[in-house]
Amino acid sequence: MVTKLTYTEKKDTRSGFGEGLLELGKSNPNVVALCADLTGSLKMDAFKKEFPERFFQVGIAEANMMGLAAGMTVGGKIPFTGTFANFSTGRVYDQIRQSIAYSGKNVKICASHAGLTLGEDGATHQILEDLGMMKMLPHMTVINPCDYNQTKAATIAIAEHEGPVYLRFGRPKWPIFTPENQKFEIGKALHLVEGKDVSIFATGHMVWQAIEAEAILAEKGISAEIINIHTIKPLDEKAILESVKKTGCAVSAEEHQMNGGLGESIAQTLSRNLPTPLEMVAVNDSFGESGTPEDLLVKYGLGPQNIVDAAMKAISRK
C-alpha cells in the first residue's frame, strides 16, 4: 500500500514513458522505438539520441508504423510505437486488429495525450473511446498508469510481457504520489486507502481526483477505500470483489467515455459475481472541447466533488 498520499512535485506521465524507454534501451538490446512525427511530444528524444540505430521515425504514417512494428517482432525485436492516443487507436484500428492482436504480436502501443486533459487541442484530439476499443481486442493488455513514477515503471514492465500491450498516458503535469523505483505488476490493483463505507476504483489521472475526493468524504465522516486500477485488462476482479464485500457499494472514476470504459468492466464483474450499487464517474456520451485540463474535468463531471457526489449516491442505494 502507498502510505504517502501527498505530493511535492508535478510531472507529466509522458515523461515517465520517455524515462522508462531510455532505461529499457540500456538494459534490453531488443527494444526498438518507432514514432509518427511526434518525438518531442512523446518524450522519445533521449532514446533517439542514445540509440539512433534502434529509433525509426516513420513520419505521419501511423498505419505504416503499426505494420512495421508487427514485422519487427518476427525477428525478435520488442517495438514500442509512440504517437497521440487518438492516432494510436482510432486511426489505425484495422492495422492493430489484423496485424498485431490477431496473431498476438509482441508490440507495445504507447499512447500519449489521452482523454480530456489533452486540453486546448480540442475534441478532434481528445480521444475518449480508446480504452473501450483496445480492451475489446483479444490478446490485448490495456494499462493506464496514474502518475510519472508509475508510468515509468509500467513502461519497463511491459517489455517483459510477451504479447501486445496498449499503454495510455497523458500530456499535463500531474501530482507524483507513488514511490520511485516501484515494481509494476500487470493486472494487480493497488490499494491506496483502506475504507469501509464505499469503494472507489479509479484509473489514470482520476486516481489523484479520487484521493482528493477521499479527503472531502473523510470530513463528512465517510470512510472511502481508494483502489488504483492501473490495468484495465486483465482486470483484477479479486481485488474489486474483496473490496465491495467490505463496503457494499462502489464508484468508478475514469477519464474516458462511460460506454466501454473501466466502469463497464467493473459493472460486468459485479453483476456476474456480487450485484452491488455502482455509480460511474466518466464522460457521458459526449465529445470534449477546447479548454484547460482543470476546467474540462470540472465541466464534464470528472472533478473530486463529482466523485464525492457519486459516493454519496452509491451509499444511499445500499
N, C-alpha and C positions, 0 to 999 in steps of 0.2 A: 504493500500500500504506500502511496505517496503521502508523506506526512506534512510537507510544507506546501500550502496552497496559496501562498502569496507570490509576488514576483518583483524583481528589481530591474528587469530588462525586457524590452520587446524586440522581437526579430522575426522576419518573415520566414514562413515554413519552406518556401522555395530555396532559401539559402541553406536550410538544413539538408535539402536534397543535394545541392551543389557540393557541400562539405562531405556528405556521405559518399557521393560518387567519386570524389577525389581520393578518399581513403580506400575505396574499393579498387581504384586504379593502381594504387601502390601495392595492394595485397593480392590481387587476383588478375593475372595477365590475360585471362579470357574475357574480362569485362571490356566492352566497347560501347561507345556512345554515338547516337545519331540525333541530329537536331534539324528542325524545319525552320531555319532562318530566325530563331529566337534565342540564340546562345546567351546573350546578356540577361534576358528576362528569365530564363530557366536557370541562371547561375551555373552554367556549364563551362565558363571561361577558363577556370583553373584546370579542369580536366583537359580541355583542348590544348592549353599551353604546356602542360606537363607530359601529355601523351598524344602528340599530334598524329602519330601513326595509327592511333586507335579511335580517332574522332572523325566523324563523317558529317559534313554539312551538306544536306540534301536540297536546300533551298525550300521555296514554298511549294512543296510536293509531298504532302503528308501521306497520301496513299502509297506513293512510291517508297517512302520511308518504312512503312509497315511491311511491305513486301521484301525490301532489303533486309530488314531485321529478321524476318522469318527465315530467309535464306541463310543468314549468318549462323543461325543456331545449328544448322545441319553440319557445319564444320566445327561445332563445339564452342562457339562464342556465346557470350551472355550479353545480348544487346539491350541497352537502356535507351529508349526513344524519349525525346523531350519536345513538347510544344504545349500550347494552351489546352486546357481540358476540353474546350469546345472542339478544337481541331483534332484532339487525341481520340475522340469518341464519335461524335455525330458525323463529322466529315469523312471518317474512314471506317465506319462500322462494318461495311461489307468486307473490307480487307482484313479487319481483325477477326471477323467471324470465320471467313473462308480460309485464310492463310495462317492464322495464329491459333485461335481457340479450337477449331475443328480437329486439328492434329496435335494440339497440346504443345505448341512450340514454346520454347523457353525464353520468351520475350518479356521484358519489363516495360510496360507502357506508363511513362511518368508524366503527369499532367498538372500543370500549374494554372493559376488564375481561375480556380473553380469557384462557382457559386456567386452570390450577390457581392461578396467582399472584393471582387474584381473592381467594383466601384464605377468610376466615371466613364469607362469604356462602353457601358450600357448593355441593353438586353441582347444584342447580337453576339456578345462575347461572354455573357454571364450564364453559362450552361448550368441548368438546374435539373437535368434529366440523366446525367452521366452515370450516377451510381446505379440507377434502375437498369439502364441499358447494359452496363457491364456485368451486373450480378446475374442477369438472365442468361448470360453465355455459359454453357457447360465448360468446365475445366478452369474457369477464370477465378482467381483470387482477387478480392477487392479490399483495398486498405485506405483509410482516411485518418491520418495521424493528427494530433491536436496542437502541437507546438513545434518549435525549431528542434529541440533535442529529440523529441520522439520521431520527427520526420527523418532526421539524420540516422537514427537507429533503425528505422524501418527500411530506409534505402539500403543500408548494409545488410540487413537480414534477408531481404528478398533475393539477393544474389545466391543465397544458399538454398533457396526453394526451387525445386525443379517444376517448371510449368509456367504458364502465362500469369502475369500479375498486373493489375491496374492500381497504381499508386497516385493518390489525389492530394494536392496541396494548394496553397493559396498565395496571394500577392501581398497583402498588407502586413505591416509589423504587428505582432500579436504577443500577448504575455507568454513568457517562458516560465513554466511552473513544474515541469517534470525534470528528473535528475539528468545530469550529464552522464555520458558513458553507460546509459541504461541498456539492459538486454531487451530486445524487442521479440516477442513471441507471437507469431502469426496465429490468429484465432483465439487468443487468450485475453478476455476482457480484464480491465483493471479497476479494482475498487479504489476510489479516491476518498470517499467519505462514507462511513457507516451510518445507517439511519434505520428507523423503524416505522415511519408513517407513510412514506411514498418512495418509490424507486425512480430515479431519473437516469435514463440511458441516453447519453449524448455522444456525438461524434464530431471530429474535426474542430473547427473554430468554436463550435457550440459547446464544447466541454467547458471552456472558460466562462461562457454565459451561464452555464449550469452551476458553476462554482459560485458565481455572484448571486444567482437565484437562491442557492442554499443558505447564504448568509441572511438574505431577506426573510426566508422561511423560518430560520432559527430565531429571529427576533419575534416572530409570531408564535413561537413555541412549537413549531412543527419540525420534526426530525426527518430530513431527507437523505436518502442514500444516493450517492453520485457514482455512476459507473461509466468509465470511458470505453465505448465500443469502437476501438480503432480499426477493427477488422469487420467489415460488413458481411463478407463471405470468405471463409466459413464463419457463420455466426456462433458465438459462444452461448448456446442455448442453456447449458448447465448453469452458468453464472446468472443468466436472466431469470430462470425459473427459481433458483435458490433465493434470489433477492425478493421476488414478488411473493413467494411463500411467506416471507417475513413481514413485508409491508402491506400486502393486499391490494396495491394499485400501482400504476406506473405512468410515466411521461416519457416520450421520446423527443429528442431535440436534434435537428439536423438542418444544414444549410443546403436544402435540396427540395425538389417537389415532394409533396406529401404522397402523391401517387408513385409507387415504385421504390420508395426510399427505405431507410432504416426502420421507420415506424411500421411500415407494412410487413417487413420481415419479423419484427417483434410481435405484431398482431397475429401473424400466422403461427408463430411458436406458441403464443398463449392460447389461441383458440384450439389448437390440437392437444395441448397438454394441461393447461390450467387457466380456463377462462377468467379474465381479470379486467377490471376497469382500466382502460388505457386512453390517454389523451396525447395527441400528436402536435408538436410544435414544428412547423415546416411551412414552406411556401404552398399556398392553397390554389393550385391550378392557375398559375399566373406567370407571365414573363416578368423580368425585372425592368429596371430603367437606370438612367444615369444618376449618380449621386455619390456622396461619401459612403464608405462602408458602414460607418456607425449609423448614419441616417437611414440607409436602406434596410439594415437589420431591424431597426425600430418600425419603419413603415410597413414592412412585410411580416411583422409579428414574430420576430426572432430575438427580441431583447430579453434580458433577465426577468423583467416584470411579466412578460408573456409566459415564461416557464413557471413563474410563481402562480399565475392565474390558472394555468393548466394543472398544476399540482393540487391547488385547492379544489378544482372541479373533480379531479380524479378521486381525491379523498372523499368528497361528498357522495360519490357513486358507490362507495363500498357497501 
